[in-house]
Amino acid sequence: MHVCSECGGESPKWQGQCPQCQAWNTLVESVAEPAAGRHRFAGLAVPAALQKLADVNTRELERISTGVGEFDRVLGGGYVGGQVVLIGGDPGVGKSTLLLQSLAHMSTEAAAIYVSGEESAEQVALRARRLGLDSGSLDLLAEIQLEKVIAALDAARPRIAVIDSIQTVYSEALTSAPGSVAQVRECAAQLTRFAKQSGCIVVFVGHVTKEGALAGPRVLEHIVDSVLYFEGDTHQSFRLVRAFKNRFGAVNELGVFAMTEKGLKGVSNPSALFLSQHSGEVAGSCIMVTQEGTRPLLVEIQALVDAAHAPNPRRLSVGLEQNRLAMLLAVLHRHTGIACHDQDVFINAVGGVRITEPAADLAVLLAIVSSLRDRPLPGKLAVFGEVGLAGEIRPAPRGQERLREAAKLGFTQAIIPRANLPKQSIDGLQVIAVERVVDAVRQLREV
């Protein structure tokens, strides 16, 4: 049987495209599982009792701190009893390190179990000693068989359990190999059921594919309550943890960490990481205020515009969407008369951060104009705003918080959409409101 790694659909033979979800090159050969027999009394089941939604009693969720402030921020304030979390990322980015640090802290107040399926007990102990963790109360289980893992968790009744990783766990009820679509789906469902029934917090460590997506069937992300993803280059000391799904908190929340000899440490002022320390003002550099979840961040956008030496000029973007760069260049030409059709354009977001919100449009355009004219922008100028195809500048959400963050870090000027103009002035910050791209470019001569 060939099973789709995206949707879990089955096909008797290999095909280039999955017949269920239409994804390409996702069918993987696996052993067909025997179909479960239908119970002869299945039609005689007693219907479940109904209740009115308004009659359901609600209570305030009790948050359990992880011991790492930035990790608590991403989760929405900490763990919730019975929560199931999936955390993924590239190999060596720090997933196991962060979870081991968190478990060592939580084990001092509640029972915690670290289930290691990829490393031996000695390897985990060596890492704990290298990080200088107080792991005397932390229980360790080196096991990959699902039935034994659940039996051990049921007997110990821990407050939290980490499964490192879900792709290594297998069930005796299935004949397919560990890591297959059927095994990952079944093991995740069984452990999730245990978490909901016992109130134990279960954290899955997930593998990623070559493209950077979480490995395994897509249903794995639907089963869990929260999906966190590690970002960052292993050659740099900074790591970003982003929440893509969270039933108990805000999505797209961002936690910033620095990798040290003693593990991952939270960064209290992440804006300083994404601002280059230039000795003086340089052309092609523009500071934008982005919003990551509930946290405003200041990120430096760098642009380099150079004469093209080939018939097709290059358009390269690092940290921002490349197709949006081509659109912004067309808007710049149409509404301001500034042409870059014979220029190579390179855009970079400093610090390895990835910016997905359209509020970066105005900063990208001003950085391109600054580099093209070789005229530096003021060093204490902050910019944000979305650019439309008609040349208008649209407002960005939470504009007041962005401006306050810029003022707190010592910025004295800001070019923003007119719709984001604050009702009350902000001390030490001169706000310049613009409605169209041509107005923003004209302001560069005055600031």
LOTIMAR-940375 format. One line per 2 residues: number of its first residue (from 1); for each residue x, y, z of C-alpha. Coordinates in steps of 0.02 Angstrom, whole numbers, always signed. Each point is the difference from the previous one (the first is absolute). Example, Ala and Ser with C-alpha at 12.3 -4.5 7.8 and 13.67 -1.06 7.14 Angstrom:
% LOTIMAR-940375
1) +615,-225,+390 | +69,+172,-33 $
***
This chain:
% LOTIMAR-940375
1) +0,+0,+0 | +59,+176,-40 $
3) -48,+133,+127 | +5,+189,-24 $
5) +112,+86,+127 | -106,+159,-9 $
7) -179,-59,+20 | +19,-185,+43 $
9) -97,-56,-154 | +33,-174,-68 $
11) +32,-62,-176 | +32,-179,-59 $
13) +141,+56,-115 | +124,+141,-6 $
15) -51,+159,-90 | +85,+165,-22 $
17) -151,+92,+70 | -105,-48,+150 $
19) -179,-36,-60 | -74,+71,+161 $
21) +90,+165,+34 | +85,+24,-170 $
23) +172,+22,+80 | +150,-51,-105 $
25) +131,-132,+47 | -76,-38,+170 $
27) -50,-184,-20 | +113,-112,+105 $
29) -4,-190,-3 | -52,-81,+164 $
31) -73,-164,+63 | -189,-10,-16 $
33) -87,-13,+167 | -144,-126,+22 $
35) -170,+81,+9 | -85,-6,+169 $
37) -154,-109,+6 | -168,+83,+29 $
39) -77,-39,+169 | -166,-89,-19 $
41) -78,+110,+134 | +63,+163,-74 $
43) -173,+53,-55 | -71,-21,+176 $
45) +110,+133,+83 | -84,+114,+127 $
47) -3,+179,-65 | +108,+124,+96 $
49) -84,+130,+108 | -14,+177,-70 $
51) +23,+161,+96 | -27,+183,-37 $
53) +156,+100,-37 | -59,+139,+116 $
55) -13,-126,+144 | +182,-55,-11 $
57) +98,+57,+152 | +162,+89,-44 $
59) +147,+40,+110 | +161,+99,-12 $
61) +140,-106,-72 | +139,-34,+123 $
63) +167,+38,-80 | +153,-103,+42 $
65) +164,+92,-26 | +136,-84,-103 $
67) +137,+90,+95 | +55,+91,-159 $
69) -82,+170,-21 | +9,+7,-190 $
71) -69,-177,-12 | -148,+52,+110 $
73) -32,+148,-115 | -13,-113,-154 $
75) -119,-119,+89 | -111,+144,+57 $
77) +55,+2,+181 | +53,-179,+29 $
79) -68,-176,-19 | -180,-50,+34 $
81) -47,-167,+79 | -31,-132,-133 $
83) +79,+106,-137 | +87,-87,-145 $
85) +141,+98,-81 | +96,-38,-160 $
87) +168,+87,-19 | +103,-19,-158 $
89) +156,+72,-79 | +159,-42,-92 $
91) +121,-125,+76 | +115,+80,+129 $
93) -101,+160,+18 | -32,-29,+186 $
95) -167,-91,+20 | +61,-132,+122 $
97) +108,+126,+92 | -145,+119,+33 $
99) -117,-139,+55 | +131,-78,+115 $
101) +29,+170,+81 | -187,+23,+24 $
103) -27,-175,+71 | +145,+18,+122 $
105) -81,+158,+69 | -176,-73,+7 $
107) +57,-163,+81 | +43,+94,+160 $
109) -186,+34,+29 | -90,-141,-92 $
111) +34,-172,-73 | +78,+9,-174 $
113) +57,-136,-120 | +115,+16,-149 $
115) -30,-141,-125 | +152,-15,-113 $
117) -20,-99,-160 | +149,+69,-96 $
119) +135,+8,+135 | +56,-120,+134 $
121) -16,+40,+185 | +186,+37,+9 $
123) -10,+128,-140 | -144,+92,+83 $
125) +92,-1,+167 | +157,+70,-81 $
127) -99,+142,-77 | -82,+40,+168 $
129) +171,+8,+85 | +73,+105,-140 $
131) -143,+125,+21 | +21,+0,+189 $
133) -182,-48,+31 | -70,-55,+167 $
135) -78,-161,-66 | -5,-100,+162 $
137) -192,-8,-1 | -19,-31,-187 $
139) -49,-176,-54 | +71,-72,-161 $
141) -70,-138,-110 | +97,-65,-151 $
143) -138,-94,-92 | -82,+7,-172 $
145) -141,-128,+16 | -164,+92,+22 $
147) -83,-126,+115 | +147,+2,+122 $
149) +8,+190,-3 | -185,+21,+38 $
151) +9,-133,+138 | +146,+91,+80 $
153) -89,+168,-11 | -160,-74,+71 $
155) +93,-74,+148 | +103,+157,+39 $
157) -139,+128,-35 | +119,+144,-41 $
159) -50,+180,-20 | +93,+14,-165 $
161) +81,-124,-120 | +110,+36,-151 $
163) +6,-125,-145 | +163,+25,-95 $
165) -47,-35,-135 | -172,-56,-61 $
167) +77,-70,-160 | +99,-131,+98 $
169) -148,-71,+98 | -89,-153,-69 $
171) -150,-104,+49 | -4,-191,+3 $
173) -177,+7,-70 | +68,+58,-168 $
175) +125,-90,-109 | +71,+152,-90 $
177) +169,+71,+47 | +24,+144,+126 $
179) -18,+169,-83 | -126,-58,-129 $
181) -162,+94,-25 | -104,-133,+88 $
183) +117,-13,+150 | +16,+187,+27 $
185) -187,+24,-14 | -44,-143,+118 $
187) +134,+41,+131 | -47,+184,+2 $
189) -185,-42,+19 | +31,-123,+143 $
191) +113,+121,+96 | -123,+143,-28 $
193) -141,-107,+68 | +105,-38,+154 $
195) +38,+185,+25 | -183,+50,-8 $
197) -56,-139,+118 | +137,+22,+129 $
199) +31,+188,-10 | +185,-30,-33 $
201) +89,+125,-112 | +78,-91,-149 $
203) +131,+82,-111 | +48,-80,-167 $
205) +165,+37,-85 | -28,-12,-188 $
207) +118,-24,-147 | +0,+114,-151 $
209) +16,-39,-185 | +128,+69,-121 $
211) -121,+141,-43 | -11,+49,+184 $
213) -179,-62,+30 | -45,-113,+146 $
215) +22,-182,-50 | -144,-123,+11 $
217) -183,+13,-46 | -87,+168,+6 $
219) -121,-75,+126 | +141,+8,+128 $
221) -13,+189,+4 | -190,-9,+13 $
223) +4,-120,+149 | +112,+105,+114 $
225) -51,+160,+89 | +155,+103,-41 $
227) +128,-4,-140 | +165,+88,+33 $
229) +142,+16,-123 | +184,+39,+28 $
231) +77,+123,-122 | +178,+57,-15 $
233) +164,-49,-79 | +107,-124,+96 $
235) +151,+109,-45 | -74,+145,+99 $
237) -29,+9,+187 | -178,+65,-10 $
239) -155,-109,-10 | -181,+47,-28 $
241) -147,-106,+60 | -163,+42,-88 $
243) -175,-64,+37 | -95,-49,-158 $
245) -148,-74,+93 | -53,+24,+180 $
247) -171,-41,+72 | +48,+81,+165 $
249) +87,+159,-59 | +41,+116,-142 $
251) +69,-68,-163 | +156,+72,-84 $
253) +69,+39,+173 | +189,+8,-3 $
255) +131,-48,+129 | +181,+52,-23 $
257) +143,-101,+73 | +189,+7,-1 $
259) +97,-165,-4 | +136,+1,+133 $
261) +113,-129,+80 | -133,-24,+135 $
263) -144,-24,-122 | -131,+117,-69 $
265) -23,+166,+89 | -147,+117,-30 $
267) +39,+170,-77 | -87,+142,+92 $
269) +26,+131,-138 | -9,-93,-166 $
271) -9,+160,-104 | +185,+28,+34 $
273) +40,-163,-89 | -76,+54,-165 $
275) +78,+173,-7 | +174,+13,-73 $
277) +121,+111,+93 | +63,+115,-138 $
279) +135,+126,+43 | -96,+126,-104 $
281) -151,+18,-113 | +7,-113,-153 $
283) -102,-1,-159 | -124,-142,-27 $
285) -40,-28,+184 | -175,+29,+71 $
287) -68,-46,+172 | -175,-74,+1 $
289) -114,-41,+146 | -77,-173,-22 $
291) -129,-84,+110 | +32,-180,+52 $
293) -151,-59,+96 | -20,+122,+144 $
295) +181,+62,-10 | +59,+144,-109 $
297) +178,-21,-68 | +116,+119,-88 $
299) +88,-82,-147 | +125,+75,-120 $
301) -43,-22,-184 | +151,+14,-114 $
303) -9,+29,-187 | +137,-2,-131 $
305) -39,+68,-173 | +138,-21,-128 $
307) +12,+11,-189 | -43,-166,-81 $
309) +135,-86,-102 | -119,-125,-80 $
311) -154,+16,-112 | -113,-57,+143 $
313) +28,+100,+160 | +1,-100,+161 $
315) -133,+15,+135 | +58,-83,+161 $
317) -87,+11,+168 | +60,-78,+164 $
319) -124,+0,+143 | -141,+76,-103 $
321) -112,-67,-138 | +86,+9,-169 $
323) -160,+18,-104 | -51,+149,+104 $
325) +165,+84,-41 | -38,-8,-185 $
327) -172,+75,+32 | +72,+143,+104 $
329) +126,+43,-136 | -144,+12,-126 $
331) -98,+114,+118 | +155,+108,+26 $
333) +23,+22,-187 | -183,+33,-40 $
335) -40,+125,+137 | +166,+89,+30 $
337) +91,-19,-167 | +150,-84,+83 $
339) +51,-144,-114 | +105,-150,+50 $
341) -22,-104,-158 | +187,+11,-37 $
343) +56,-25,+181 | +35,-152,+108 $
345) -101,+15,+162 | +48,-97,+158 $
347) -102,+9,+162 | +52,-70,+169 $
349) -81,-3,+173 | +141,+14,+127 $
351) +20,-136,+131 | -77,-144,-96 $
353) -178,+48,+47 | -140,-41,-123 $
355) -128,+137,-28 | -166,-57,-73 $
357) -114,+149,+35 | -31,+128,-139 $
359) +39,+145,+119 | +182,-17,-58 $
361) -44,+66,-174 | +35,+183,+34 $
363) +166,-35,+86 | +56,-107,-149 $
365) -44,+138,-124 | +89,+136,+97 $
367) +155,-110,+20 | +1,-30,-188 $
369) -15,+186,-38 | +137,+39,+126 $
371) +119,-124,-79 | -42,+53,-178 $
373) +32,+184,+37 | +145,-41,+119 $
375) -80,+112,+131 | -6,-67,+179 $
377) -159,+9,+103 | +8,+79,+174 $
379) +65,-125,+127 | -146,+32,+120 $
381) -138,-22,-129 | -127,-143,+17 $
383) -121,-51,-138 | -148,-116,-23 $
385) -148,-13,-119 | -77,-109,-135 $
387) +9,+56,-182 | -145,-33,-119 $
389) +7,-21,-188 | -84,+168,-23 $
391) +143,+85,+92 | -96,+28,+162 $
393) +76,-38,+170 | -115,-106,+106 $
395) +0,-3,+190 | +85,-135,+103 $
397) -80,-81,+153 | +52,+59,+174 $
399) +82,+157,-63 | +2,+82,+173 $
401) +101,-144,+74 | +125,+9,-143 $
403) +26,+186,+26 | +22,-19,+188 $
405) +130,-136,-27 | +96,+112,-120 $
407) -5,+146,+122 | +57,-112,+143 $
409) +155,-48,-99 | +47,+181,-34 $
411) -70,+29,-175 | -49,+180,-34 $
413) -91,-10,-168 | -127,-119,-77 $
415) -80,-10,-172 | -166,-90,+16 $
417) -168,-15,-92 | -118,+144,+33 $
419) -131,-120,+69 | +124,-48,+139 $
421) +26,+180,+54 | -16,+2,+192 $
423) -130,+111,+81 | +125,+55,+131 $
425) +181,+42,-35 | +137,-114,+64 $
427) +138,+84,+98 | +162,+16,-99 $
429) -72,-72,-161 | -41,+102,-155 $
431) -133,-93,-98 | -12,+30,-188 $
433) -163,-68,-74 | -8,-38,-187 $
435) -141,-62,-112 | +90,-49,-161 $
437) +169,-69,-51 | +48,+161,-90 $
439) -29,+96,+163 | +116,-119,+95 $
441) +138,+18,-131 | -19,+188,+4 $
443) +22,-3,+190 | +173,-75,-22 $
445) +63,+169,-61 | -65,+87,+156 $
447) +45,-121,+142 $
***
